[in-house]
């Protein structure tokens, strides 16, 4: 493969600016966005308590303050890291423990340095996103064998990607998952390369041991890493022409060692996994094909540009079609211009992890393929493919074509930078889902006279109450009950009483038993806030 460099010079400087701004925006305003429903579950696991324990202590009809909830949103002396693992094993085994163990130690060590716990826990994701940029460079180098400009284009696209930016500022495992995917993939290519050329600078045991270790870490980060393993299996067996040889044998041994390391959690998963635990078991509406197509179009756009997370107008649709067409063409171009060892690795990394999610949605109308975070392996592969397409055409012999692709590269990265600049200044974003409206809800409650907030634990209320508590003033009083409990009394006096996302039973009880009327003051797709009056 010929040496491809970034030209002209102004484009090199522009890429440096993109990288610097990408890092800058990741590090600022870490605490400005609402601490979402899912993030509160992260902090619950770090605290070492289980959801059932917290329900017994807080959802009992007693009047409490937001400070009472914070006890279960931080590290404490009552529980240690073993309680974190136990909490996951008992209630949430579909989330392996690596991120949560690392996050607990991170908050313990650096929690005193940062202004608040939100900044502390999210700063770990920032660090992981910076490591992902480095790991992306390594994987590109292993794929294309020489220090091509594709490495720099790829890390610039990743750095300016609004999708990566969202999870770089969220207390979740997805940035660590991206790092482990990139590192395990690069380690695999490195082990194959050194084996094939007999370049034993380190022993083969070290090379394959590094792959085995990073693969095990990826499995301990997110269960969908299993599909990345399948992609690696297909790749290795195909390039070895489906023959059992030394390379396939070594790869098989390394993979089995990884699963051996992961086997304790597999046992826990089998013994404790309940697909309905921790989920909203309310009404389920299957998605139509047109809705799925719109979702996929939106996800393709959000890799490169994302202002509002919607397809609201012709400009959004145009950008969605443009970026999806760019992705499809980049994959076709990769196939045409690279050897099988390169294009096959990229295709398997993109297709294999994403195919089961898409297929499930097509068969049942489920939302499995509508969550962009589950497509991170595919997204990483797409970004590398687009980077290769860009750098190849930037070195084309035809001047007009080079100039056209200089404009395209600048446009793609500029759209990404605009997206993350806008996102960094907002209090909420589409990925906050059920907690999206909490800033507006909290403002209504905080401005009321002697506010009292009532809610139960039905649906998504449990996590969303904790999310809302980060935004409530200390004078707000909260009354929580479990969905099978009766509300014994309402402390009214001069209070302004609100109900958040009430179940039908709770709403009827309040209206009939206490002769109060409820009327909505805020309603969106996920949340409703009702105000009580005579």
C-alpha positions as CSV (number, residue, x, y, z in Angstrom):
1,X,0.0,0.0,0.0
2,X,1.4,3.3,-1.0
3,X,2.3,6.0,1.5
4,X,-0.6,8.4,1.9
5,X,0.0,11.8,3.6
6,X,-2.1,14.7,4.7
7,X,-1.9,17.5,2.2
8,X,-2.0,20.5,1.9
9,X,-0.4,22.0,5.0
10,X,-3.4,24.0,6.0
11,X,-5.4,20.8,6.3
12,X,-2.8,19.4,8.7
13,X,-3.1,22.4,10.9
14,X,-6.9,22.2,10.7
15,X,-6.7,18.5,12.0
16,X,-4.5,19.6,14.9
17,X,-7.1,22.3,15.8
18,X,-9.9,19.6,15.6
19,X,-8.0,17.4,18.0
20,X,-7.3,20.2,20.4
21,X,-10.9,21.4,20.4
22,X,-12.2,17.8,20.7
23,X,-10.2,17.3,23.9
24,X,-11.1,20.8,25.2
25,X,-14.9,20.3,24.8
26,X,-14.6,16.9,26.6
27,X,-13.0,18.5,29.6
28,X,-15.4,21.5,30.1
29,X,-18.9,21.7,31.6
30,X,-18.8,18.1,32.9
31,X,-21.5,18.9,35.5
32,X,-23.8,21.0,33.4
33,X,-26.0,18.3,31.9
34,X,-28.6,16.5,33.9
35,X,-27.3,13.4,35.8
36,X,-29.5,10.9,34.0
37,X,-31.6,7.9,35.1
38,X,-28.9,5.5,33.9
39,X,-26.1,7.4,35.6
40,X,-27.8,7.2,38.9
41,X,-27.8,3.5,38.6
42,X,-24.0,3.7,38.0
43,X,-23.7,5.6,41.3
44,X,-26.0,3.1,43.1
45,X,-23.7,0.3,42.1
46,X,-20.6,2.2,43.2
47,X,-22.2,2.8,46.6
48,X,-22.6,-1.0,47.0
49,X,-26.3,-0.9,47.8
50,X,-28.9,-2.8,45.9
51,X,-32.1,-1.3,44.5
52,X,-34.2,-3.4,46.8
53,X,-32.3,-2.2,49.9
54,X,-32.8,1.4,48.9
55,X,-36.5,0.8,48.2
56,X,-37.0,-0.5,51.7
57,X,-35.2,2.5,53.2
58,X,-36.6,5.3,51.1
59,X,-39.8,4.2,49.4
60,X,-41.8,3.8,52.6
61,X,-44.0,6.9,52.7
62,X,-41.8,8.9,55.0
63,X,-41.0,12.6,54.2
64,X,-37.4,13.0,53.2
65,X,-35.1,15.6,51.6
66,X,-32.8,15.3,48.5
67,X,-29.9,14.8,50.9
68,X,-31.4,11.5,52.0
69,X,-31.1,10.2,48.5
70,X,-27.5,11.2,48.0
71,X,-26.3,8.7,50.6
72,X,-27.0,6.0,47.9
73,X,-25.3,8.1,45.2
74,X,-21.8,8.1,46.6
75,X,-18.9,6.1,48.1
76,X,-19.4,5.4,51.8
77,X,-17.6,3.5,54.5
78,X,-20.4,1.0,55.0
79,X,-19.8,-0.8,51.7
80,X,-16.7,-1.7,49.7
81,X,-15.9,-2.9,46.2
82,X,-17.1,-6.4,46.9
83,X,-20.5,-5.0,47.6
84,X,-20.4,-3.3,44.2
85,X,-19.8,-6.6,42.6
86,X,-22.5,-8.3,44.7
87,X,-25.0,-5.5,43.7
88,X,-24.3,-6.1,40.0
89,X,-24.4,-9.9,40.3
90,X,-27.8,-9.9,42.2
91,X,-29.7,-7.2,40.3
92,X,-27.8,-6.3,37.1
93,X,-25.6,-9.2,35.9
94,X,-26.0,-8.1,32.2
95,X,-23.5,-5.3,33.2
96,X,-20.1,-6.9,34.0
97,X,-18.2,-5.3,36.8
98,X,-14.9,-3.9,35.4
99,X,-16.1,-0.4,34.8
100,X,-17.8,-0.2,38.1
101,X,-14.7,-1.4,40.0
102,X,-12.5,1.1,38.2
103,X,-15.0,3.9,38.7
104,X,-15.3,3.2,42.4
105,X,-11.5,3.4,42.9
106,X,-11.4,6.5,40.7
107,X,-14.0,8.3,42.7
108,X,-12.4,7.3,46.0
109,X,-9.0,8.6,44.8
110,X,-10.1,11.7,42.9
111,X,-13.4,12.5,44.4
112,X,-11.9,15.1,46.8
113,X,-10.2,16.9,44.0
114,X,-13.3,17.7,41.9
115,X,-16.0,20.1,42.9
116,X,-18.7,17.4,43.0
117,X,-19.4,13.7,42.5
118,X,-20.9,14.3,39.1
119,X,-17.6,15.8,37.8
120,X,-15.6,13.1,39.5
121,X,-17.4,10.2,37.9
122,X,-17.7,11.7,34.5
123,X,-14.0,12.7,34.4
124,X,-13.3,8.9,34.2
125,X,-15.2,8.7,30.9
126,X,-13.2,11.8,29.7
127,X,-10.0,9.9,30.4
128,X,-11.3,6.8,28.6
129,X,-12.3,8.8,25.6
130,X,-8.7,10.2,25.4
131,X,-7.3,6.7,25.6
132,X,-9.8,5.7,22.8
133,X,-8.2,8.3,20.6
134,X,-4.7,6.8,21.2
135,X,-6.0,3.3,20.7
136,X,-7.7,4.3,17.4
137,X,-4.3,5.5,16.1
138,X,-2.8,2.1,17.0
139,X,-5.5,0.1,15.3
140,X,-5.2,2.2,12.1
141,X,-1.5,1.7,12.1
142,X,-1.9,-2.1,12.4
143,X,-4.5,-2.2,9.7
144,X,-2.6,-0.2,7.1
145,X,0.9,-1.3,8.2
146,X,2.6,2.1,7.6
147,X,2.2,5.5,9.4
148,X,-0.5,6.8,7.0
149,X,-2.4,10.0,7.2
150,X,-5.4,7.8,7.7
151,X,-4.4,7.4,11.4
152,X,-4.6,11.2,11.9
153,X,-7.8,11.6,9.9
154,X,-9.4,8.7,11.9
155,X,-8.5,10.2,15.3
156,X,-9.7,13.6,14.2
157,X,-13.1,12.1,13.1
158,X,-13.4,10.3,16.5
159,X,-12.4,13.4,18.4
160,X,-15.0,15.5,16.7
161,X,-17.7,12.8,16.7
162,X,-20.8,14.0,18.6
163,X,-21.8,10.4,19.4
164,X,-18.4,9.8,21.1
165,X,-18.6,13.1,22.8
166,X,-21.9,12.3,24.5
167,X,-20.6,9.1,26.1
168,X,-17.2,10.8,26.9
169,X,-19.2,13.0,29.3
170,X,-21.5,10.3,30.8
171,X,-21.0,8.1,33.8
172,X,-21.2,4.8,31.9
173,X,-19.0,2.0,30.6
174,X,-19.3,2.8,26.9
175,X,-16.0,4.7,26.5
176,X,-14.1,2.0,28.4
177,X,-15.8,-0.5,26.1
178,X,-14.6,1.5,23.0
179,X,-11.0,1.4,24.4
180,X,-11.1,-2.3,25.0
181,X,-12.5,-3.0,21.5
182,X,-9.8,-0.9,19.8
183,X,-7.0,-2.3,21.9
184,X,-8.0,-6.0,21.6
185,X,-8.5,-5.5,17.9
186,X,-5.1,-3.9,17.5
187,X,-3.5,-6.6,19.7
188,X,-4.9,-9.3,17.5
189,X,-3.6,-7.7,14.3
190,X,-0.2,-7.2,16.0
191,X,0.0,-10.8,17.1
192,X,-0.9,-12.0,13.6
193,X,1.7,-9.6,12.0
194,X,4.6,-10.6,14.3
195,X,3.8,-14.3,13.9
196,X,3.6,-14.2,10.2
197,X,7.0,-12.3,9.9
198,X,8.6,-14.2,12.8
199,X,9.4,-10.8,14.4
200,X,9.7,-12.1,17.9
201,X,10.9,-8.9,19.6
202,X,8.7,-10.2,22.4
203,X,7.8,-13.8,22.8
204,X,4.7,-15.1,21.0
205,X,3.3,-15.8,24.4
206,X,3.4,-12.1,25.2
207,X,1.9,-11.1,21.9
208,X,-1.1,-13.5,22.1
209,X,-1.3,-13.0,25.9
210,X,-1.8,-9.3,25.4
211,X,-4.7,-10.1,23.0
212,X,-6.2,-12.6,25.4
213,X,-6.0,-10.1,28.3
214,X,-7.5,-7.2,26.4
215,X,-10.3,-9.5,25.1
216,X,-11.1,-10.6,28.6
217,X,-11.2,-7.0,29.8
218,X,-13.6,-6.2,26.9
219,X,-15.9,-9.0,28.0
220,X,-15.8,-7.8,31.6
221,X,-16.8,-4.3,30.4
222,X,-19.8,-5.1,28.2
223,X,-21.5,-8.4,27.2
224,X,-21.9,-7.4,23.5
225,X,-18.1,-7.8,23.2
226,X,-19.1,-11.4,22.5
227,X,-20.1,-10.3,19.0
228,X,-16.6,-8.7,18.6
229,X,-15.1,-12.1,19.4
230,X,-17.3,-13.7,16.7
231,X,-16.0,-11.0,14.3
232,X,-12.4,-11.9,15.2
233,X,-13.1,-15.6,14.8
234,X,-14.6,-15.1,11.3
235,X,-11.7,-12.9,10.3
236,X,-8.9,-15.3,11.5
237,X,-10.5,-18.4,10.0
238,X,-11.2,-16.7,6.7
239,X,-7.7,-15.3,6.1
240,X,-6.3,-18.7,6.9
241,X,-8.7,-20.2,4.3
242,X,-10.7,-22.2,6.9
243,X,-7.7,-24.5,7.5
244,X,-6.5,-25.6,10.9
245,X,-3.0,-24.4,11.2
246,X,-0.6,-22.9,13.8
247,X,-2.1,-19.4,13.5
248,X,-5.7,-20.6,14.0
249,X,-4.6,-22.9,16.9
250,X,-2.8,-20.1,18.7
251,X,-5.8,-17.8,18.2
252,X,-8.1,-20.4,19.5
253,X,-6.0,-21.0,22.6
254,X,-5.8,-17.2,23.3
255,X,-9.6,-16.8,22.9
256,X,-10.3,-19.8,25.1
257,X,-8.1,-18.3,27.8
258,X,-10.1,-15.1,27.6
259,X,-13.3,-16.9,28.1
260,X,-11.7,-18.9,31.0
261,X,-11.0,-15.6,32.7
262,X,-14.5,-14.5,32.0
263,X,-16.2,-17.7,33.0
264,X,-16.9,-16.7,36.7
265,X,-19.1,-13.9,35.4
266,X,-20.8,-16.3,32.9
267,X,-21.8,-18.5,35.8
268,X,-23.2,-15.5,37.7
269,X,-25.0,-14.4,34.6
270,X,-26.6,-17.8,34.1
271,X,-27.7,-18.0,37.7
272,X,-29.0,-14.5,38.2
273,X,-30.0,-13.1,34.8
274,X,-33.6,-12.0,34.6
275,X,-34.4,-10.1,31.4
276,X,-37.2,-8.2,33.1
277,X,-35.1,-6.9,36.1
278,X,-34.5,-3.2,36.1
279,X,-36.6,-2.6,33.1
280,X,-39.8,-0.8,32.5
281,X,-42.4,-3.6,32.0
282,X,-45.2,-1.3,30.8
283,X,-46.8,-1.3,27.5
284,X,-44.6,-2.2,24.6
285,X,-45.2,-0.9,21.1
286,X,-43.4,-2.6,18.2
287,X,-41.7,-0.2,15.8
288,X,-42.7,-0.1,12.2
289,X,-40.1,-0.5,9.4
290,X,-40.3,3.2,8.5
291,X,-39.5,4.1,12.2
292,X,-36.5,1.7,12.2
293,X,-35.2,3.2,8.9
294,X,-35.5,6.7,10.4
295,X,-33.7,5.6,13.5
296,X,-30.9,4.1,11.5
297,X,-30.7,7.2,9.4
298,X,-30.5,9.3,12.5
299,X,-27.8,7.1,14.0
300,X,-25.7,7.3,10.9
301,X,-26.0,11.1,11.0
302,X,-25.2,11.3,14.8
303,X,-21.8,9.8,14.2
304,X,-20.8,13.0,12.4
305,X,-23.4,15.6,13.1
306,X,-26.0,16.0,15.9
307,X,-27.6,19.2,17.0
308,X,-31.0,18.0,18.3
309,X,-31.1,14.2,17.9
310,X,-34.0,14.4,15.5
311,X,-34.9,14.3,11.8
312,X,-37.2,17.3,11.9
313,X,-36.7,19.0,8.5
314,X,-35.3,18.5,5.0
315,X,-31.9,19.6,6.1
316,X,-31.7,16.8,8.7
317,X,-32.8,14.3,6.2
318,X,-30.3,15.6,3.7
319,X,-27.4,15.3,6.2
320,X,-28.6,11.8,7.2
321,X,-28.7,10.6,3.6
322,X,-25.3,12.3,2.9
323,X,-23.5,10.7,5.8
324,X,-25.1,7.3,5.3
325,X,-24.1,7.4,1.6
326,X,-20.6,8.4,2.6
327,X,-20.4,5.4,4.9
328,X,-21.7,2.9,2.3
329,X,-19.3,4.3,-0.3
330,X,-16.3,4.2,2.1
331,X,-17.0,0.5,2.7
332,X,-17.2,-0.2,-1.1
333,X,-14.1,1.8,-1.7
334,X,-12.2,0.0,1.1
335,X,-13.1,-3.3,-0.5
336,X,-11.9,-2.1,-4.0
337,X,-8.5,-0.7,-2.9
338,X,-7.2,-2.8,0.0
339,X,-6.3,-6.5,0.4
340,X,-8.6,-9.0,2.1
341,X,-6.7,-8.8,5.4
342,X,-7.6,-5.1,5.7
343,X,-11.1,-4.9,4.3
344,X,-12.3,-8.2,5.8
345,X,-11.3,-7.0,9.3
346,X,-13.2,-3.8,8.9
347,X,-16.3,-5.4,7.4
348,X,-16.5,-8.0,10.2
349,X,-16.0,-5.4,12.9
350,X,-18.8,-3.3,11.5
351,X,-21.3,-6.0,10.4
352,X,-21.1,-8.8,13.0
353,X,-21.7,-6.8,16.2
354,X,-24.5,-4.8,14.6
355,X,-26.3,-7.5,12.6
356,X,-28.0,-9.3,15.6
357,X,-29.4,-6.0,16.8
358,X,-30.7,-5.1,13.4
359,X,-32.1,-8.5,12.7
360,X,-33.9,-8.6,16.1
361,X,-35.6,-5.3,15.3
362,X,-36.6,-6.4,11.8
363,X,-38.1,-9.6,13.0
364,X,-40.0,-8.3,16.0
365,X,-40.1,-4.5,15.7
366,X,-38.1,-4.3,19.0
367,X,-35.9,-1.3,19.8
368,X,-32.7,-3.4,20.0
369,X,-31.2,-1.5,17.0
370,X,-32.3,2.0,18.1
371,X,-29.7,2.5,20.8
372,X,-26.6,4.0,19.2
373,X,-24.3,3.1,22.2
374,X,-24.8,-0.7,21.4
375,X,-23.3,-0.1,18.0
376,X,-20.0,1.3,19.2
377,X,-17.9,-1.5,17.5
378,X,-19.6,-0.8,14.2
379,X,-19.2,3.0,14.7
380,X,-15.5,2.7,15.3
381,X,-15.1,0.6,12.1
382,X,-17.2,3.1,10.1
383,X,-15.0,6.0,11.2
384,X,-11.9,4.2,10.1
385,X,-13.4,3.3,6.8
386,X,-14.4,6.9,6.2
387,X,-11.0,8.1,7.2
388,X,-9.3,5.8,4.7
389,X,-11.7,7.0,1.9
390,X,-10.8,10.6,2.8
391,X,-7.1,10.3,2.9
392,X,-7.0,8.2,-0.3
393,X,-8.8,10.8,-2.2
394,X,-6.8,13.6,-0.7
395,X,-3.8,12.0,-2.4
396,X,-5.5,11.5,-5.8
397,X,-3.6,12.6,-8.8
398,X,-6.5,14.7,-10.1
399,X,-6.3,18.3,-8.7
400,X,-10.1,18.9,-8.8
401,X,-10.8,15.7,-7.0
402,X,-8.2,16.5,-4.3
403,X,-9.7,19.9,-3.8
404,X,-13.3,18.4,-3.6
405,X,-12.2,16.0,-0.9
406,X,-10.4,18.7,1.1
407,X,-13.8,20.4,1.2
408,X,-15.6,17.2,2.3
409,X,-13.0,16.4,5.0
410,X,-13.3,20.0,6.3
411,X,-17.1,19.8,6.2
412,X,-17.3,16.5,8.1
413,X,-15.0,17.6,10.9
414,X,-16.6,21.1,11.1
415,X,-20.0,19.6,11.5
416,X,-18.8,17.4,14.3
417,X,-17.1,20.3,16.1
418,X,-20.3,22.5,15.8
419,X,-22.3,19.6,17.2
420,X,-20.1,19.1,20.3
421,X,-19.8,22.8,20.9
422,X,-23.6,23.2,21.0
423,X,-24.0,20.0,23.1
424,X,-21.4,21.1,25.6
425,X,-23.5,24.2,26.6
426,X,-26.9,22.5,27.0
427,X,-28.4,21.1,30.2
428,X,-30.0,18.1,28.6
429,X,-29.7,16.1,25.4
430,X,-31.5,13.2,23.6
431,X,-29.3,10.5,25.2
432,X,-30.8,11.5,28.6
433,X,-34.0,9.8,27.5
434,X,-36.3,9.5,30.5
435,X,-34.5,12.3,32.4
436,X,-34.6,14.7,29.4
437,X,-37.2,17.0,31.0
438,X,-35.8,17.0,34.5
439,X,-34.2,20.5,34.3
440,X,-37.6,22.0,33.5
441,X,-39.4,19.8,36.0
442,X,-37.0,20.8,38.8
443,X,-37.3,24.5,38.0
444,X,-41.1,24.2,38.4
445,X,-40.8,22.4,41.7
446,X,-38.0,24.7,43.1
447,X,-40.0,27.8,42.4
448,X,-43.2,26.6,44.2
449,X,-44.0,27.5,47.8
450,X,-43.0,24.8,50.3
451,X,-42.9,22.1,47.5
452,X,-43.7,18.4,48.3
453,X,-42.9,15.9,45.5
454,X,-44.8,12.5,45.6
455,X,-43.9,9.5,43.5
456,X,-43.8,5.7,43.5
457,X,-41.3,3.2,42.1
458,X,-43.4,2.1,39.1
459,X,-41.8,2.2,35.6
460,X,-38.7,4.3,35.4
461,X,-39.5,6.4,38.5
462,X,-36.9,4.8,40.7
463,X,-33.9,6.0,38.8
464,X,-35.6,9.2,37.6
465,X,-36.3,10.4,41.2
466,X,-32.6,10.1,41.9
467,X,-31.8,12.0,38.7
468,X,-34.2,14.7,39.7
469,X,-32.8,14.9,43.2
470,X,-29.5,16.4,41.9
471,X,-31.5,19.4,40.6
472,X,-33.8,20.0,43.6
473,X,-33.3,22.6,46.2
474,X,-32.7,21.4,49.8
475,X,-36.0,22.8,51.0
476,X,-38.0,20.4,48.7
477,X,-39.6,17.6,50.5
478,X,-40.0,14.2,48.9
479,X,-42.5,11.4,49.7
480,X,-41.9,8.0,48.0
481,X,-43.9,4.8,48.2
482,X,-43.7,1.4,46.5
483,X,-46.3,0.7,43.9
484,X,-48.1,-1.9,46.1
485,X,-48.3,0.5,49.1
486,X,-51.1,2.9,50.0
487,X,-50.2,6.6,50.6
488,X,-51.0,6.9,54.3
489,X,-51.1,10.7,54.4
490,X,-50.2,13.8,52.5
491,X,-48.6,16.6,54.5
492,X,-50.3,19.6,52.9
493,X,-50.6,22.6,55.2
494,X,-49.2,25.3,53.0
495,X,-47.4,22.9,50.7
496,X,-47.5,22.9,46.9
497,X,-47.9,19.2,46.1
498,X,-46.6,17.6,42.9
499,X,-46.8,14.0,41.7
500,X,-44.1,12.7,39.3
501,X,-45.1,10.0,36.8
502,X,-47.9,8.6,39.0
503,X,-49.2,5.1,38.4
504,X,-52.9,4.9,37.7
505,X,-53.5,3.5,41.2
506,X,-51.6,6.3,42.9
507,X,-53.4,8.9,40.9
508,X,-56.8,7.5,41.6
509,X,-56.0,7.1,45.3
510,X,-54.9,10.8,45.6
511,X,-58.0,12.1,43.8
512,X,-60.5,9.9,45.5
513,X,-59.2,9.4,49.0
514,X,-58.0,13.0,49.6
515,X,-60.5,14.7,47.3
516,X,-57.8,16.5,45.3
517,X,-57.7,17.3,41.6
518,X,-54.5,16.7,39.6
519,X,-53.6,18.6,36.5
520,X,-50.5,18.3,34.4
521,X,-47.9,21.1,34.4
522,X,-45.3,19.3,32.4
523,X,-45.6,16.4,29.9
524,X,-43.1,14.9,27.5
525,X,-42.5,11.5,25.9
526,X,-41.2,10.0,29.1
527,X,-42.3,12.2,32.1
528,X,-45.3,13.9,33.5
529,X,-45.5,16.2,36.4
530,X,-49.0,16.8,38.0
531,X,-49.9,19.5,40.4
532,X,-52.6,18.8,43.1
533,X,-55.3,21.3,44.0
534,X,-58.7,21.4,45.7
